[in-house]
């Protein structure tokens, strides 16, 4: 790779000029002198691939740099580095593969592609002897992937717990602070630009699941895809759920949870899930407000670490892209490459039914003698121990709020189905998982 050095400068192609891409272009142009000083040679913009040449853009791009021929741009022999910020699966995958095959190193922010087909990209980068960096794919400006890949490389990470979607955190925060329902909070998020017109990817957990797959792959040195992640969104979270959490000193958050667990043979396996959960207000993640993100990492030697900051937006994400770009450029000049995929552990992914967690269950029941004992018996029948019970009486019925001890998700689900079939139970009004211990 020694012959790849370009003492006169490195040339960068950018794929996409939307919210993130336009800010990448701006930083490349405005900070050219600083980037040259940090890298060691000038870093020049070779071209920007767009779908429409005449589309309005946040940043003015010189017309001679714009092109609609993305494949032609990434395969040019004078392009050293390619930044992919168009998102989606295709044509992003084909363009990244073409760039690597043509000898360019790649920086990507594409969480969906990495979570679906990361191994194909990593293998192509390995074959080409080029870098593939993707810090911006998870949690925007927050440096979390590099600490997992490099800073904690000598440690053993056991758990990663994170709020990795700003839209859902904004909605749940508004529901907690104002008492609003889901629909009302979503409407406010859309008005403020935190949520898309079609918010499905965010509110149904698809975005967070892709990020969880990437985090788990890095933390546990095993291949995890988005399809391996158990996913539930927040559209079913009610104002009553949020109030019930408040009553028990907790708050509802959409969490990405990646952890090492023992399977039924006693072997270490990976458990990865995304779902709304109640966490104590004493937990560091409980104080993450509005559209901010945070990732909580637990490891054997370092203990507990938290990474916090803006998890989305053009400028914050572009900051992460440029950080990767500087590293990749330095590697290119030195004739080296950074660490590639680390999947040596090859741990299995546990099905959700075998994952151990706790539950908060709200049950409307007949207000008469023996009800509490019957409900407790239903939990016991499925091997679920009750941690706390709170009862609220009304005119002719009552509500029981039960928080269980840790059990498998299958046991807890079976318990809830059992409760729904009992004559004394009018309705199981809410079920939600509980994470973290109350202090």
DOBA-252096 format. One record per residue (C-alpha): x, y, z; residue in one letter. Coordinates in pm, 1 decimal. Layout:
BEGIN
<rec <X,Y,Z>,"A">,
...
END
This chain:
BEGIN
<rec <0.0,0.0,0.0>,"X">,
<rec <304.3,224.2,9.3>,"X">,
<rec <246.8,320.2,-352.9>,"X">,
<rec <-94.9,462.6,-265.5>,"X">,
<rec <50.2,769.4,-98.0>,"X">,
<rec <-36.6,1102.5,-256.3>,"X">,
<rec <196.5,1368.8,-114.4>,"X">,
<rec <10.0,1633.7,-312.6>,"X">,
<rec <-326.6,1561.7,-147.5>,"X">,
<rec <-617.8,1321.1,-107.4>,"X">,
<rec <-940.6,1351.2,-303.3>,"X">,
<rec <-1282.8,1284.0,-154.3>,"X">,
<rec <-1607.3,1189.1,-329.3>,"X">,
<rec <-1932.6,1248.4,-139.7>,"X">,
<rec <-2243.8,1043.0,-218.0>,"X">,
<rec <-2552.0,1241.9,-122.3>,"X">,
<rec <-2607.7,1608.4,-46.0>,"X">,
<rec <-2903.5,1603.4,189.3>,"X">,
<rec <-2907.3,1710.6,553.2>,"X">,
<rec <-2586.7,1525.0,640.3>,"X">,
<rec <-2412.8,1533.4,302.8>,"X">,
<rec <-2447.6,1908.7,266.8>,"X">,
<rec <-2286.3,1959.3,607.7>,"X">,
<rec <-2002.5,1722.4,517.1>,"X">,
<rec <-1940.7,1929.7,204.5>,"X">,
<rec <-1954.0,2251.5,408.2>,"X">,
<rec <-1698.2,2125.7,658.7>,"X">,
<rec <-1468.3,1997.1,383.9>,"X">,
<rec <-1473.0,2339.5,216.7>,"X">,
<rec <-1468.3,2563.4,524.9>,"X">,
<rec <-1213.6,2363.7,725.4>,"X">,
<rec <-982.5,2272.4,439.7>,"X">,
<rec <-675.0,2426.4,602.2>,"X">,
<rec <-734.9,2260.7,940.5>,"X">,
<rec <-804.2,1924.5,777.2>,"X">,
<rec <-482.8,1951.0,575.8>,"X">,
<rec <-289.0,2021.8,895.3>,"X">,
<rec <-447.7,1728.4,1077.2>,"X">,
<rec <-407.6,1480.6,793.0>,"X">,
<rec <-71.9,1600.1,663.5>,"X">,
<rec <-176.5,1680.4,306.2>,"X">,
<rec <-468.3,1874.1,151.3>,"X">,
<rec <-802.3,1693.4,150.3>,"X">,
<rec <-982.7,1803.7,-163.9>,"X">,
<rec <-1343.5,1758.5,-270.8>,"X">,
<rec <-1343.8,1560.8,-596.7>,"X">,
<rec <-1718.9,1555.5,-654.2>,"X">,
<rec <-2065.1,1523.3,-503.5>,"X">,
<rec <-2315.9,1272.5,-642.1>,"X">,
<rec <-2680.1,1381.8,-629.0>,"X">,
<rec <-3007.6,1265.7,-779.6>,"X">,
<rec <-3100.0,1607.7,-921.3>,"X">,
<rec <-2857.6,1878.9,-1018.8>,"X">,
<rec <-3115.6,2155.2,-971.9>,"X">,
<rec <-3250.0,2052.5,-628.6>,"X">,
<rec <-3233.4,2316.6,-350.7>,"X">,
<rec <-2949.6,2254.8,-103.7>,"X">,
<rec <-2853.6,2379.7,241.1>,"X">,
<rec <-2500.0,2449.7,122.1>,"X">,
<rec <-2392.3,2598.2,-208.0>,"X">,
<rec <-2184.2,2343.3,-395.7>,"X">,
<rec <-1974.4,2449.5,-696.1>,"X">,
<rec <-2164.3,2335.7,-1005.8>,"X">,
<rec <-1859.8,2164.2,-1154.9>,"X">,
<rec <-1845.9,1928.9,-853.8>,"X">,
<rec <-2204.9,1804.1,-886.4>,"X">,
<rec <-2282.0,1489.3,-1082.3>,"X">,
<rec <-2567.3,1242.2,-1118.5>,"X">,
<rec <-2324.3,964.3,-1216.3>,"X">,
<rec <-2246.5,820.9,-873.5>,"X">,
<rec <-2084.2,503.8,-1009.0>,"X">,
<rec <-1860.0,704.4,-1237.7>,"X">,
<rec <-1756.8,925.6,-946.0>,"X">,
<rec <-1662.4,649.2,-701.0>,"X">,
<rec <-1465.8,453.8,-963.4>,"X">,
<rec <-1254.1,746.2,-1079.9>,"X">,
<rec <-884.6,670.3,-1044.0>,"X">,
<rec <-818.8,1005.8,-874.9>,"X">,
<rec <-1067.1,940.8,-588.4>,"X">,
<rec <-899.5,817.5,-270.3>,"X">,
<rec <-1185.5,837.5,-18.8>,"X">,
<rec <-1562.2,797.9,-58.1>,"X">,
<rec <-1817.9,931.0,191.5>,"X">,
<rec <-2156.3,757.5,161.9>,"X">,
<rec <-2446.3,945.8,320.8>,"X">,
<rec <-2735.2,858.1,89.0>,"X">,
<rec <-2875.8,586.7,318.0>,"X">,
<rec <-3087.6,284.6,232.7>,"X">,
<rec <-2975.0,-48.6,92.2>,"X">,
<rec <-2944.9,17.3,-280.7>,"X">,
<rec <-2774.1,181.7,-459.5>,"X">,
<rec <-2559.8,245.4,-148.6>,"X">,
<rec <-2436.2,-115.1,-124.9>,"X">,
<rec <-2336.1,-134.9,-492.2>,"X">,
<rec <-2164.4,203.7,-476.9>,"X">,
<rec <-1964.2,115.1,-164.6>,"X">,
<rec <-1856.3,-216.2,-318.0>,"X">,
<rec <-1758.5,-41.6,-640.8>,"X">,
<rec <-1559.0,219.5,-447.6>,"X">,
<rec <-1369.0,-45.0,-252.4>,"X">,
<rec <-1300.2,-251.6,-563.3>,"X">,
<rec <-1165.6,61.6,-732.8>,"X">,
<rec <-920.9,119.9,-449.2>,"X">,
<rec <-1099.4,388.6,-246.1>,"X">,
<rec <-1145.8,376.5,129.4>,"X">,
<rec <-1501.5,437.0,253.8>,"X">,
<rec <-1670.4,629.4,534.2>,"X">,
<rec <-2041.8,557.2,573.4>,"X">,
<rec <-2329.8,670.2,794.8>,"X">,
<rec <-2560.1,395.4,666.8>,"X">,
<rec <-2696.7,207.9,968.3>,"X">,
<rec <-2961.5,18.3,771.2>,"X">,
<rec <-2709.9,-126.1,524.3>,"X">,
<rec <-2449.2,-210.6,788.2>,"X">,
<rec <-2710.7,-383.2,1003.8>,"X">,
<rec <-2848.0,-582.4,710.3>,"X">,
<rec <-2536.6,-673.9,512.7>,"X">,
<rec <-2231.6,-551.9,703.0>,"X">,
<rec <-2029.6,-874.2,650.8>,"X">,
<rec <-2039.8,-832.4,271.8>,"X">,
<rec <-1899.0,-481.2,304.5>,"X">,
<rec <-1634.1,-580.7,559.3>,"X">,
<rec <-1519.2,-871.2,342.7>,"X">,
<rec <-1493.4,-641.5,40.4>,"X">,
<rec <-1288.1,-391.1,241.7>,"X">,
<rec <-1059.5,-670.1,364.7>,"X">,
<rec <-1010.3,-802.0,12.1>,"X">,
<rec <-933.1,-454.1,-120.1>,"X">,
<rec <-702.6,-370.2,171.6>,"X">,
<rec <-906.9,-56.0,239.5>,"X">,
<rec <-1080.8,100.2,537.5>,"X">,
<rec <-1453.7,98.5,603.3>,"X">,
<rec <-1542.0,332.7,890.8>,"X">,
<rec <-1894.1,409.0,1011.5>,"X">,
<rec <-1897.1,601.6,1341.3>,"X">,
<rec <-2182.9,822.3,1216.4>,"X">,
<rec <-2413.7,520.2,1171.1>,"X">,
<rec <-2499.5,512.6,1542.9>,"X">,
<rec <-2587.6,805.2,1771.3>,"X">,
<rec <-2480.5,1092.8,1547.1>,"X">,
<rec <-2197.6,1295.5,1697.1>,"X">,
<rec <-2156.0,1068.5,2001.9>,"X">,
<rec <-1829.9,872.4,1978.6>,"X">,
<rec <-1943.5,523.0,2072.2>,"X">,
<rec <-1833.4,281.4,1798.6>,"X">,
<rec <-1465.7,369.9,1816.3>,"X">,
<rec <-1454.9,329.1,2197.1>,"X">,
<rec <-1612.7,-14.9,2157.7>,"X">,
<rec <-1380.4,-111.5,1873.8>,"X">,
<rec <-1058.1,43.5,2003.8>,"X">,
<rec <-1063.5,195.9,2354.0>,"X">,
<rec <-1230.3,-109.9,2511.3>,"X">,
<rec <-1052.0,-363.7,2289.1>,"X">,
<rec <-860.0,-493.5,2591.0>,"X">,
<rec <-1168.8,-519.3,2811.0>,"X">,
<rec <-1472.0,-747.9,2813.7>,"X">,
<rec <-1796.3,-564.5,2747.1>,"X">,
<rec <-2095.8,-736.9,2905.3>,"X">,
<rec <-2381.4,-496.1,2837.1>,"X">,
<rec <-2471.2,-198.3,2620.9>,"X">,
<rec <-2789.7,-9.3,2708.3>,"X">,
<rec <-2883.6,291.6,2502.6>,"X">,
<rec <-3128.7,557.3,2391.7>,"X">,
<rec <-3032.4,571.6,2025.6>,"X">,
<rec <-3331.5,736.7,1859.0>,"X">,
<rec <-3396.4,1104.7,1921.4>,"X">,
<rec <-3749.6,1109.8,1780.1>,"X">,
<rec <-3884.6,850.6,2021.7>,"X">,
<rec <-3697.9,1001.5,2314.7>,"X">,
<rec <-3850.6,1341.3,2239.6>,"X">,
<rec <-4200.5,1189.6,2223.9>,"X">,
<rec <-4164.9,990.6,2546.3>,"X">,
<rec <-4007.9,1288.7,2723.8>,"X">,
<rec <-4303.9,1507.5,2626.6>,"X">,
<rec <-4546.9,1241.4,2745.6>,"X">,
<rec <-4363.5,1230.8,3078.7>,"X">,
<rec <-4330.0,1605.0,3136.5>,"X">,
<rec <-4665.0,1725.3,3000.5>,"X">,
<rec <-4899.3,1427.9,3040.7>,"X">,
<rec <-4965.4,1426.0,2664.4>,"X">,
<rec <-5075.2,1114.1,2480.6>,"X">,
<rec <-4866.0,949.3,2209.6>,"X">,
<rec <-5051.1,1108.2,1915.6>,"X">,
<rec <-5026.2,1457.7,2062.8>,"X">,
<rec <-4655.3,1422.5,2140.3>,"X">,
<rec <-4585.8,1281.1,1792.2>,"X">,
<rec <-4763.4,1575.7,1631.7>,"X">,
<rec <-4545.1,1818.0,1827.0>,"X">,
<rec <-4232.9,1625.5,1725.7>,"X">,
<rec <-4334.9,1654.0,1360.5>,"X">,
<rec <-4406.7,2025.7,1389.5>,"X">,
<rec <-4059.7,2083.4,1537.6>,"X">,
<rec <-3886.8,1870.5,1274.1>,"X">,
<rec <-3784.4,1589.9,1509.4>,"X">,
<rec <-4013.4,1338.3,1337.2>,"X">,
<rec <-4066.3,1265.0,969.0>,"X">,
<rec <-4405.6,1291.7,799.8>,"X">,
<rec <-4396.2,910.3,799.7>,"X">,
<rec <-4244.2,832.8,1141.1>,"X">,
<rec <-4269.5,453.8,1113.1>,"X">,
<rec <-3894.5,381.1,1108.0>,"X">,
<rec <-3851.6,573.2,1431.8>,"X">,
<rec <-4165.1,506.2,1636.3>,"X">,
<rec <-4182.8,135.0,1548.9>,"X">,
<rec <-3819.3,81.4,1647.4>,"X">,
<rec <-3665.6,-7.3,1308.6>,"X">,
<rec <-3403.3,267.7,1332.1>,"X">,
<rec <-3303.6,170.7,1685.8>,"X">,
<rec <-3293.1,-200.5,1594.8>,"X">,
<rec <-3039.7,-136.2,1316.9>,"X">,
<rec <-2821.0,58.4,1559.7>,"X">,
<rec <-2856.3,-212.4,1824.0>,"X">,
<rec <-2732.9,-472.6,1575.2>,"X">,
<rec <-2422.6,-264.7,1502.6>,"X">,
<rec <-2353.8,-204.4,1872.9>,"X">,
<rec <-2392.7,-572.1,1960.8>,"X">,
<rec <-2168.6,-683.5,1674.2>,"X">,
<rec <-1887.8,-456.7,1793.2>,"X">,
<rec <-1932.5,-511.0,2165.9>,"X">,
<rec <-1950.5,-889.6,2153.8>,"X">,
<rec <-1734.7,-971.0,1846.7>,"X">,
<rec <-2018.7,-1160.5,1680.5>,"X">,
<rec <-2222.5,-1100.9,1368.5>,"X">,
<rec <-2563.0,-958.4,1457.3>,"X">,
<rec <-2808.1,-832.6,1195.8>,"X">,
<rec <-3121.1,-620.8,1231.9>,"X">,
<rec <-3333.0,-933.5,1180.4>,"X">,
<rec <-3175.1,-1082.4,1496.0>,"X">,
<rec <-3301.7,-793.8,1708.8>,"X">,
<rec <-3633.5,-825.2,1891.9>,"X">,
<rec <-3814.6,-502.1,1810.7>,"X">,
<rec <-4112.6,-320.5,1962.7>,"X">,
<rec <-4198.3,44.0,1907.5>,"X">,
<rec <-4365.8,308.3,2121.8>,"X">,
<rec <-4695.1,358.6,1938.4>,"X">,
<rec <-4878.9,149.1,2200.9>,"X">,
<rec <-4735.9,340.5,2498.4>,"X">,
<rec <-5018.5,531.8,2669.3>,"X">,
<rec <-5033.4,828.1,2901.3>,"X">,
<rec <-5147.8,580.8,3168.5>,"X">,
<rec <-4828.2,376.9,3119.8>,"X">,
<rec <-4618.0,688.3,3162.3>,"X">,
<rec <-4812.0,790.7,3473.1>,"X">,
<rec <-4779.9,442.0,3619.9>,"X">,
<rec <-4403.7,461.5,3568.1>,"X">,
<rec <-4401.7,799.1,3741.0>,"X">,
<rec <-4595.9,652.1,4035.0>,"X">,
<rec <-4322.3,392.8,4086.6>,"X">,
<rec <-4038.4,645.3,4050.1>,"X">,
<rec <-3956.5,546.5,3693.6>,"X">,
<rec <-3966.7,686.7,3341.0>,"X">,
<rec <-4045.6,519.1,3008.0>,"X">,
<rec <-3769.8,510.8,2745.0>,"X">,
<rec <-3724.5,324.8,2417.1>,"X">,
<rec <-3411.7,123.0,2491.1>,"X">,
<rec <-3166.2,-68.1,2276.3>,"X">,
<rec <-3034.3,-346.3,2500.6>,"X">,
<rec <-2740.9,-564.8,2404.1>,"X">,
<rec <-2605.3,-810.6,2660.1>,"X">,
<rec <-2420.0,-1133.8,2713.5>,"X">,
<rec <-2641.1,-1407.4,2853.7>,"X">,
<rec <-2605.3,-1781.7,2910.9>,"X">,
<rec <-2815.3,-2003.1,2684.1>,"X">,
<rec <-2990.1,-2318.0,2807.3>,"X">,
<rec <-2662.9,-2509.9,2762.9>,"X">,
<rec <-2472.0,-2262.7,2975.7>,"X">,
<rec <-2284.2,-2120.6,2676.9>,"X">,
<rec <-2243.6,-1745.4,2635.7>,"X">,
<rec <-2482.9,-1596.8,2383.3>,"X">,
<rec <-2588.2,-1251.3,2270.2>,"X">,
<rec <-2929.4,-1106.0,2354.7>,"X">,
<rec <-3035.7,-798.0,2157.0>,"X">,
<rec <-3367.7,-618.8,2188.5>,"X">,
<rec <-3534.2,-283.5,2132.7>,"X">,
<rec <-3850.8,-198.6,2322.7>,"X">,
<rec <-4003.0,59.3,2556.6>,"X">,
<rec <-3914.3,-2.6,2918.8>,"X">,
<rec <-3949.1,157.9,3258.2>,"X">,
<rec <-3620.3,259.1,3419.7>,"X">,
<rec <-3571.0,417.6,3763.9>,"X">,
<rec <-3535.3,794.9,3761.9>,"X">,
<rec <-3208.2,738.2,3947.2>,"X">,
<rec <-3058.2,567.0,3639.2>,"X">,
<rec <-2830.0,791.3,3430.4>,"X">,
<rec <-3034.9,724.4,3115.0>,"X">,
<rec <-3352.1,853.3,3283.2>,"X">,
<rec <-3220.6,1210.3,3268.1>,"X">,
<rec <-3166.1,1202.6,2889.2>,"X">,
<rec <-3418.1,1458.7,2768.2>,"X">,
<rec <-3581.9,1564.4,2441.7>,"X">,
<rec <-3405.9,1444.2,2124.9>,"X">,
<rec <-3071.9,1360.7,2285.9>,"X">,
<rec <-2912.4,1015.6,2277.6>,"X">,
<rec <-2701.9,830.6,2531.6>,"X">,
<rec <-2532.6,491.2,2545.0>,"X">,
<rec <-2449.2,318.8,2873.2>,"X">,
<rec <-2171.1,58.3,2854.0>,"X">,
<rec <-2080.4,-196.1,3121.1>,"X">,
<rec <-1750.4,-385.3,3107.3>,"X">,
<rec <-1555.1,-602.6,3347.3>,"X">,
<rec <-1250.1,-379.7,3395.7>,"X">,
<rec <-1370.2,-26.8,3315.3>,"X">,
<rec <-1703.9,-67.1,3491.9>,"X">,
<rec <-1985.1,164.5,3384.9>,"X">,
<rec <-1939.0,429.7,3116.1>,"X">,
<rec <-2193.6,664.5,2958.3>,"X">,
<rec <-2168.9,849.0,2626.1>,"X">,
<rec <-2414.3,1136.8,2577.8>,"X">,
<rec <-2492.3,1398.6,2315.1>,"X">,
<rec <-2694.4,1491.9,2005.4>,"X">,
<rec <-2777.8,1170.3,1826.0>,"X">,
<rec <-2892.4,1306.8,1492.4>,"X">,
<rec <-2897.6,1615.5,1272.8>,"X">,
<rec <-2687.7,1729.5,981.5>,"X">,
<rec <-2399.9,1898.9,1162.5>,"X">,
<rec <-2360.4,1652.0,1453.3>,"X">,
<rec <-2360.5,1353.8,1216.2>,"X">,
<rec <-2123.8,1530.6,977.9>,"X">,
<rec <-1886.7,1579.1,1271.1>,"X">,
<rec <-1866.1,1201.7,1315.3>,"X">,
<rec <-1818.1,1154.9,939.5>,"X">,
<rec <-1528.2,1399.6,932.9>,"X">,
<rec <-1368.3,1232.9,1235.0>,"X">,
<rec <-1366.4,903.0,1047.1>,"X">,
<rec <-1246.7,1076.6,732.2>,"X">,
<rec <-939.8,1217.2,906.7>,"X">,
<rec <-852.3,874.0,1048.9>,"X">,
<rec <-899.4,699.6,715.0>,"X">,
<rec <-694.6,968.1,536.3>,"X">,
<rec <-408.5,927.9,782.6>,"X">,
<rec <-418.1,551.7,734.9>,"X">,
<rec <-410.9,601.1,359.9>,"X">,
<rec <-102.7,821.1,377.7>,"X">,
<rec <72.5,579.0,611.2>,"X">,
<rec <-2.0,284.3,383.8>,"X">,
<rec <-193.7,108.1,660.7>,"X">,
<rec <-555.8,33.5,746.8>,"X">,
<rec <-754.1,27.2,1066.3>,"X">,
<rec <-909.0,-274.9,1233.8>,"X">,
<rec <-1168.4,-452.7,1022.9>,"X">,
<rec <-1459.2,-667.8,1134.0>,"X">,
<rec <-1406.5,-857.1,1460.4>,"X">,
<rec <-1642.3,-1154.6,1470.9>,"X">,
<rec <-1409.7,-1415.4,1617.8>,"X">,
<rec <-1637.5,-1496.0,1914.4>,"X">,
<rec <-1917.2,-1606.1,1680.3>,"X">,
<rec <-2170.8,-1618.6,1963.3>,"X">,
<rec <-2526.2,-1730.0,1895.0>,"X">,
<rec <-2812.9,-1481.6,1929.9>,"X">,
<rec <-3069.4,-1580.0,2191.5>,"X">,
<rec <-3435.9,-1579.5,2090.4>,"X">,
<rec <-3640.5,-1324.7,2282.3>,"X">,
<rec <-3826.8,-1596.3,2472.9>,"X">,
<rec <-3502.3,-1700.6,2644.9>,"X">,
<rec <-3405.4,-1344.7,2737.1>,"X">,
<rec <-3446.4,-1264.8,3105.3>,"X">,
<rec <-3616.6,-942.9,3208.5>,"X">,
<rec <-3874.2,-800.2,3448.9>,"X">,
<rec <-4230.9,-692.2,3376.2>,"X">,
<rec <-4470.9,-422.6,3493.2>,"X">,
<rec <-4827.0,-554.1,3451.2>,"X">,
<rec <-5141.6,-348.7,3514.9>,"X">,
<rec <-5455.6,-562.2,3562.2>,"X">,
<rec <-5818.2,-458.2,3603.6>,"X">,
<rec <-5983.0,-716.7,3831.5>,"X">,
<rec <-6304.7,-775.1,4025.1>,"X">,
<rec <-6288.0,-605.5,4363.7>,"X">,
<rec <-6354.5,-904.0,4587.8>,"X">,
<rec <-6180.6,-1134.1,4828.5>,"X">,
<rec <-5930.5,-1384.1,4691.8>,"X">,
<rec <-5842.1,-1193.4,4377.3>,"X">,
<rec <-5490.3,-1105.9,4481.9>,"X">,
<rec <-5415.9,-1464.4,4580.2>,"X">,
<rec <-5547.7,-1593.0,4246.7>,"X">,
<rec <-5334.8,-1346.7,4051.2>,"X">,
<rec <-5027.8,-1438.6,4256.7>,"X">,
<rec <-5096.3,-1804.7,4186.8>,"X">,
<rec <-5104.7,-1737.0,3811.5>,"X">,
<rec <-4758.5,-1580.4,3831.0>,"X">,
<rec <-4628.6,-1868.2,4043.6>,"X">,
<rec <-4767.4,-2128.9,3804.1>,"X">,
<rec <-4537.4,-1998.5,3530.6>,"X">,
<rec <-4235.8,-1967.8,3758.8>,"X">,
<rec <-4247.5,-1588.2,3787.8>,"X">,
<rec <-4178.0,-1435.0,4126.6>,"X">,
<rec <-4355.0,-1110.1,4221.9>,"X">,
<rec <-4141.0,-823.3,4346.4>,"X">,
<rec <-4411.5,-567.7,4432.6>,"X">,
<rec <-4790.7,-533.2,4410.7>,"X">,
<rec <-4992.0,-212.2,4430.5>,"X">,
<rec <-5371.8,-215.3,4446.9>,"X">,
<rec <-5610.8,70.5,4371.8>,"X">,
<rec <-5980.5,17.5,4450.0>,"X">,
<rec <-6267.4,169.8,4249.6>,"X">,
<rec <-6649.7,139.7,4249.6>,"X">,
<rec <-6689.7,-226.8,4157.5>,"X">,
<rec <-6344.5,-327.1,4042.6>,"X">,
<rec <-5978.8,-271.2,4127.3>,"X">,
<rec <-5649.0,-235.1,3949.9>,"X">,
<rec <-5348.7,-440.2,4047.1>,"X">,
<rec <-5005.0,-319.2,3938.4>,"X">,
<rec <-4752.6,-601.7,3958.6>,"X">,
<rec <-4378.5,-576.5,3907.3>,"X">,
<rec <-4210.7,-914.1,3868.6>,"X">,
<rec <-3864.9,-1035.0,3950.6>,"X">,
<rec <-3647.6,-1134.9,3657.7>,"X">,
<rec <-3772.6,-1428.6,3452.3>,"X">,
<rec <-3756.6,-1536.6,3090.3>,"X">,
<rec <-3965.0,-1337.6,2849.1>,"X">,
<rec <-4148.3,-1656.9,2754.4>,"X">,
<rec <-4249.9,-1713.8,3118.6>,"X">,
<rec <-4373.3,-1358.1,3152.8>,"X">,
<rec <-4564.2,-1369.6,2825.3>,"X">,
<rec <-4729.8,-1695.5,2928.5>,"X">,
<rec <-4828.3,-1538.7,3260.3>,"X">,
<rec <-4993.4,-1244.6,3086.3>,"X">,
<rec <-5187.9,-1478.8,2855.7>,"X">,
<rec <-5299.2,-1679.9,3159.6>,"X">,
<rec <-5421.0,-1363.4,3332.6>,"X">,
<rec <-5624.5,-1262.9,3027.6>,"X">,
<rec <-5812.5,-1591.0,3043.7>,"X">,
<rec <-5909.9,-1563.7,3411.6>,"X">,
<rec <-6273.2,-1485.9,3504.7>,"X">,
<rec <-6168.9,-1241.2,3774.8>,"X">,
<rec <-5954.8,-1041.2,3529.9>,"X">,
<rec <-6149.2,-782.6,3332.9>,"X">,
<rec <-5851.9,-662.2,3132.0>,"X">,
<rec <-5474.1,-663.4,3131.2>,"X">,
<rec <-5447.2,-293.8,3055.3>,"X">,
<rec <-5070.2,-264.5,3021.8>,"X">,
<rec <-4756.1,-475.3,3005.2>,"X">,
<rec <-4411.0,-321.7,2993.1>,"X">,
<rec <-4063.2,-444.5,3066.7>,"X">,
<rec <-3864.5,-298.0,3355.0>,"X">,
<rec <-3488.1,-239.1,3338.0>,"X">,
<rec <-3243.8,-130.2,3607.3>,"X">,
<rec <-3268.4,-160.6,3981.4>,"X">,
<rec <-3445.5,102.6,4191.3>,"X">,
<rec <-3203.6,271.5,4430.0>,"X">,
END
